[in-house]
């Protein structure tokens, strides 16, 4: 008998549902929210309202695309945290009600572990190479920057993490100050491809162990920006490609420096990257370069599985279901949740 998992993701501003059958992805529907662009960031109340409007049609579309009926489902997997509480509650409440109406188990998924699980997603048309346990994963997004030792599908240890801003957060803030719009990451990435990454120097932190810090980058950027604008009001507009390339190069250097140290200390050759920032072309190229230089087996997710999506939640839920690790119906959502 097949194992069919419905995954639901609603941790931030994307409503997503996916169906996985015996470890193979059959559908992955995402409804994005454009309303936040006018505010330069996600507005929690608007996000939760949009989730309420989107959750039913998104789940319906995922089931139809997968050619699966609700009665065929083995379990419902959902993001329990971390994320915006209002957004999480929409997905959690729907998952609970849907699973109870069908009389099937609930499986809760840590959103961060979901990103790591993106490396195990296969489709009917493509079976990708999967990292072998144990492997090290660099998880980078707008809210998280972590180096994770992945021992199994559910056993993970955080070796280091940001002590202030995350990588994606730092990039978004720099882009916002430059007046580039939201989200800033893709805009910086596009501009950086045309610029000189060595044009400007920004601060790099000296933080112990494998932890990260990006507040120094942000502060030094603002200091330089003030000087540039005082000298020439049009400086940013005239040099935005070089500034973007320098910001991106600094972030990538900070990320890869600590990652190299972790890989060397743990003597692990399978190295993966995950999270929204893993879509950044500079970081993806750095992984490929490190693979050739140091003999790493590098794993980079498809672009469609870098940002928040239900496919990764369904994948993580699939393995938890196989382990019989179900969730109680009264389990609450958590805005903050650590990997453990």
C-alpha positions as semicolon CSV with decimal commas, in nm:
position;residue;x (nm);y (nm);z (nm)
1;X;0,000;0,000;0,000
2;X;0,136;0,343;-0,094
3;X;0,226;0,611;0,158
4;X;0,079;0,944;0,051
5;X;0,155;1,260;0,249
6;X;-0,011;1,598;0,216
7;X;0,226;1,875;0,324
8;X;0,115;2,221;0,434
9;X;0,344;2,522;0,471
10;X;0,228;2,861;0,605
11;X;0,513;2,989;0,818
12;X;0,550;3,332;0,659
13;X;0,395;3,484;0,346
14;X;0,363;3,187;0,109
15;X;0,071;2,945;0,132
16;X;0,178;2,609;-0,006
17;X;0,050;2,252;-0,028
18;X;0,223;1,949;-0,175
19;X;0,161;1,577;-0,219
20;X;0,432;1,313;-0,193
21;X;0,369;0,947;-0,277
22;X;0,626;0,692;-0,162
23;X;0,892;0,962;-0,149
24;X;0,816;1,108;-0,493
25;X;0,673;1,458;-0,532
26;X;0,348;1,467;-0,729
27;X;0,249;1,831;-0,676
28;X;0,373;2,150;-0,511
29;X;0,139;2,451;-0,523
30;X;0,248;2,791;-0,390
31;X;0,036;3,105;-0,355
32;X;0,262;3,407;-0,302
33;X;0,151;3,733;-0,146
34;X;0,236;4,049;-0,341
35;X;0,065;4,280;-0,092
36;X;0,382;4,310;0,121
37;X;0,593;4,470;-0,151
38;X;0,437;4,811;-0,088
39;X;0,547;4,795;0,277
40;X;0,906;4,684;0,222
41;X;0,857;4,371;0,431
42;X;0,607;4,114;0,549
43;X;0,312;4,254;0,746
44;X;0,206;3,970;0,982
45;X;-0,164;4,057;0,996
46;X;-0,193;4,084;0,619
47;X;-0,004;3,757;0,582
48;X;-0,238;3,562;0,809
49;X;-0,545;3,701;0,631
50;X;-0,404;3,598;0,294
51;X;-0,334;3,248;0,426
52;X;-0,698;3,217;0,529
53;X;-0,805;3,304;0,175
54;X;-0,552;3,078;0,005
55;X;-0,531;2,762;0,215
56;X;-0,841;2,581;0,082
57;X;-0,789;2,647;-0,290
58;X;-0,415;2,570;-0,261
59;X;-0,477;2,232;-0,095
60;X;-0,750;2,153;-0,347
61;X;-0,517;2,236;-0,636
62;X;-0,236;2,022;-0,490
63;X;-0,462;1,718;-0,459
64;X;-0,602;1,762;-0,810
65;X;-0,259;1,806;-0,968
66;X;-0,137;1,493;-0,792
67;X;-0,451;1,306;-0,902
68;X;-0,507;1,206;-0,541
69;X;-0,831;1,207;-0,343
70;X;-0,835;1,305;0,021
71;X;-0,944;0,953;0,120
72;X;-0,616;0,820;-0,023
73;X;-0,398;1,025;0,214
74;X;-0,191;0,846;0,478
75;X;-0,116;1,155;0,689
76;X;-0,106;1,535;0,692
77;X;0,231;1,699;0,755
78;X;0,241;2,065;0,854
79;X;0,486;2,335;0,957
80;X;0,457;2,376;1,332
81;X;0,729;2,642;1,358
82;X;0,927;2,857;1,355
83;X;0,753;3,142;1,178
84;X;0,493;3,415;1,217
85;X;0,241;3,299;1,475
86;X;-0,067;3,421;1,289
87;X;0,048;3,257;0,966
88;X;0,140;2,933;1,139
89;X;-0,198;2,909;1,311
90;X;-0,380;2,909;0,978
91;X;-0,183;2,610;0,851
92;X;-0,179;2,428;1,183
93;X;-0,553;2,468;1,235
94;X;-0,637;2,356;0,883
95;X;-0,406;2,054;0,908
96;X;-0,562;1,946;1,236
97;X;-0,917;1,980;1,110
98;X;-0,843;1,810;0,780
99;X;-0,659;1,517;0,939
100;X;-0,928;1,467;1,202
101;X;-1,205;1,470;0,942
102;X;-1,022;1,192;0,755
103;X;-0,920;0,998;1,065
104;X;-0,550;0,999;0,967
105;X;-0,234;1,091;1,162
106;X;-0,084;1,437;1,195
107;X;0,290;1,488;1,151
108;X;0,450;1,811;1,270
109;X;0,759;1,942;1,093
110;X;1,024;2,189;1,202
111;X;1,045;2,442;0,919
112;X;1,426;2,448;0,936
113;X;1,449;2,071;0,907
114;X;1,213;2,099;0,614
115;X;1,467;2,308;0,427
116;X;1,730;2,039;0,482
117;X;1,485;1,773;0,360
118;X;1,455;1,955;0,027
119;X;1,768;1,765;-0,076
120;X;1,573;1,437;-0,076
121;X;1,290;1,544;-0,305
122;X;1,254;1,338;-0,622
123;X;0,999;1,392;-0,897
124;X;0,858;1,145;-1,150
125;X;1,089;1,302;-1,409
126;X;1,404;1,341;-1,202
127;X;1,578;1,141;-0,931
128;X;1,851;1,360;-0,787
129;X;2,165;1,257;-0,604
130;X;2,104;1,275;-0,229
131;X;2,368;1,359;0,033
132;X;2,486;1,068;0,246
133;X;2,460;1,077;0,625
134;X;2,626;1,237;0,804
135;X;2,655;1,554;0,601
136;X;2,690;1,922;0,674
137;X;2,425;2,167;0,555
138;X;2,453;2,544;0,538
139;X;2,101;2,674;0,599
140;X;2,067;3,036;0,490
141;X;1,749;3,239;0,460
142;X;1,601;3,574;0,552
143;X;1,572;3,471;0,914
144;X;1,830;3,196;0,964
145;X;2,200;3,135;0,904
146;X;2,311;2,801;1,048
147;X;2,567;2,530;0,995
148;X;2,396;2,198;1,066
149;X;2,541;1,852;1,115
150;X;2,277;1,624;0,965
151;X;2,304;1,276;1,119
152;X;1,975;1,138;0,988
153;X;1,647;1,260;0,845
154;X;1,536;1,377;1,189
155;X;1,856;1,397;1,396
156;X;2,036;1,725;1,336
157;X;2,281;1,931;1,540
158;X;2,339;2,304;1,497
159;X;2,714;2,363;1,495
160;X;2,693;2,738;1,452
161;X;2,441;3,010;1,383
162;X;2,406;3,385;1,353
163;X;2,425;3,585;1,672
164;X;2,245;3,885;1,517
165;X;2,120;3,938;1,161
166;X;2,085;3,646;0,923
167;X;2,254;3,658;0,582
168;X;1,931;3,718;0,392
169;X;1,818;3,977;0,643
170;X;2,143;4,172;0,604
171;X;2,113;4,169;0,225
172;X;1,749;4,279;0,238
173;X;1,833;4,568;0,472
174;X;2,115;4,690;0,249
175;X;1,887;4,671;-0,054
176;X;1,614;4,864;0,128
177;X;1,851;5,146;0,223
178;X;1,965;5,162;-0,140
179;X;1,601;5,202;-0,243
180;X;1,601;4,883;-0,450
181;X;1,268;4,744;-0,331
182;X;1,150;4,427;-0,157
183;X;1,249;4,148;-0,143
184;X;1,603;4,275;-0,180
185;X;1,788;3,946;-0,219
186;X;1,691;3,871;-0,581
187;X;1,750;4,235;-0,679
188;X;2,099;4,242;-0,526
189;X;2,176;3,911;-0,696
190;X;2,070;4,040;-1,038
191;X;2,271;4,361;-1,004
192;X;2,574;4,176;-0,867
193;X;2,611;3,976;-1,187
194;X;2,703;4,299;-1,368
195;X;2,927;4,447;-1,098
196;X;3,279;4,419;-0,959
197;X;3,279;4,220;-0,632
198;X;3,609;4,381;-0,529
199;X;3,500;4,739;-0,585
200;X;3,425;4,810;-0,217
201;X;3,532;4,659;0,113
202;X;3,291;4,597;0,398
203;X;3,354;4,469;0,750
204;X;3,391;4,098;0,816
205;X;3,330;3,970;1,170
206;X;3,559;3,791;1,408
207;X;3,322;3,558;1,591
208;X;3,427;3,249;1,785
209;X;3,354;2,891;1,686
210;X;3,120;2,840;1,388
211;X;2,881;3,125;1,467
212;X;2,799;3,405;1,226
213;X;2,750;3,780;1,253
214;X;2,630;4,016;0,982
215;X;2,566;4,332;1,184
216;X;2,919;4,458;1,109
217;X;2,857;4,430;0,737
218;X;2,538;4,631;0,770
219;X;2,704;4,898;0,986
220;X;3,007;4,941;0,760
221;X;2,779;4,957;0,455
222;X;2,572;5,236;0,614
223;X;2,889;5,424;0,710
224;X;3,020;5,410;0,354
225;X;2,679;5,490;0,210
226;X;2,661;5,809;0,414
227;X;3,001;5,922;0,285
228;X;2,914;5,837;-0,075
229;X;2,586;6,028;-0,070
230;X;2,745;6,332;0,095
231;X;2,994;6,350;-0,189
232;X;2,752;6,262;-0,469
233;X;2,375;6,236;-0,432
234;X;2,361;6,006;-0,736
235;X;2,643;5,778;-0,623
236;X;2,425;5,476;-0,544
237;X;2,236;5,495;-0,872
238;X;2,559;5,527;-1,070
239;X;2,744;5,248;-0,888
240;X;2,466;5,013;-0,775
241;X;2,603;4,711;-0,966
242;X;2,945;4,735;-0,799
243;X;2,790;4,801;-0,456
244;X;2,557;4,501;-0,493
245;X;2,842;4,277;-0,609
246;X;3,056;4,384;-0,313
247;X;2,773;4,321;-0,064
248;X;2,705;3,978;-0,210
249;X;3,074;3,884;-0,218
250;X;3,117;3,986;0,147
251;X;2,819;3,779;0,260
252;X;2,936;3,476;0,062
253;X;3,290;3,506;0,201
254;X;3,157;3,520;0,558
255;X;2,935;3,216;0,502
256;X;3,198;3,003;0,329
257;X;3,479;3,085;0,574
258;X;3,297;2,927;0,870
259;X;3,163;2,644;0,656
260;X;3,516;2,548;0,546
261;X;3,626;2,533;0,909
262;X;3,331;2,312;1,007
263;X;3,382;2,074;0,715
264;X;3,753;2,044;0,797
265;X;3,699;1,985;1,170
266;X;3,431;1,718;1,120
267;X;3,609;1,565;0,820
268;X;3,289;1,539;0,617
269;X;3,289;1,564;0,239
270;X;2,914;1,574;0,168
271;X;2,817;1,941;0,196
272;X;2,477;2,091;0,116
273;X;2,317;2,433;0,109
274;X;1,950;2,510;0,170
275;X;1,712;2,799;0,235
276;X;1,608;3,104;0,038
277;X;1,958;3,247;0,007
278;X;2,073;2,923;-0,157
279;X;1,912;3,066;-0,473
280;X;2,183;3,335;-0,477
281;X;2,405;3,282;-0,781
282;X;2,721;3,393;-0,600
283;X;2,670;3,143;-0,319
284;X;2,584;2,862;-0,560
285;X;2,902;2,931;-0,757
286;X;3,106;2,938;-0,436
287;X;2,976;2,590;-0,351
288;X;3,075;2,459;-0,692
289;X;3,419;2,619;-0,662
290;X;3,474;2,473;-0,315
291;X;3,367;2,132;-0,440
292;X;3,639;2,138;-0,703
293;X;3,901;2,293;-0,476
294;X;3,850;2,082;-0,163
295;X;3,697;1,766;-0,304
296;X;3,356;1,823;-0,149
297;X;3,047;1,644;-0,277
298;X;2,822;1,949;-0,302
299;X;2,443;1,943;-0,308
300;X;2,251;2,248;-0,427
301;X;1,869;2,239;-0,435
302;X;1,661;2,319;-0,740
303;X;1,550;2,682;-0,743
304;X;1,191;2,577;-0,683
305;X;1,283;2,421;-0,349
306;X;1,499;2,702;-0,209
307;X;1,223;2,930;-0,082
308;X;0,941;2,825;0,153
309;X;0,738;2,543;0,000
310;X;0,525;2,250;0,108
311;X;0,726;1,993;-0,087
312;X;1,005;2,007;0,172
313;X;0,749;1,985;0,454
314;X;0,584;1,681;0,295
315;X;0,926;1,522;0,244
316;X;1,028;1,570;0,607
317;X;0,682;1,452;0,713
318;X;0,715;1,142;0,499
319;X;1,018;1,021;0,692
320;X;0,861;1,108;1,028
321;X;0,552;0,913;0,927
322;X;0,762;0,609;0,838
323;X;0,917;0,632;1,185
324;X;0,572;0,647;1,344
325;X;0,652;0,990;1,489
326;X;0,304;1,141;1,493
327;X;0,175;1,464;1,648
328;X;-0,100;1,511;1,907
329;X;-0,409;1,699;1,796
330;X;-0,354;1,959;2,071
331;X;0,008;2,037;1,975
332;X;0,050;2,418;1,959
333;X;0,235;2,619;1,697
334;X;0,568;2,776;1,793
335;X;0,692;3,110;1,663
336;X;1,042;3,014;1,771
337;X;1,170;2,662;1,747
338;X;1,524;2,533;1,747
339;X;1,662;2,226;1,573
340;X;1,717;1,945;1,818
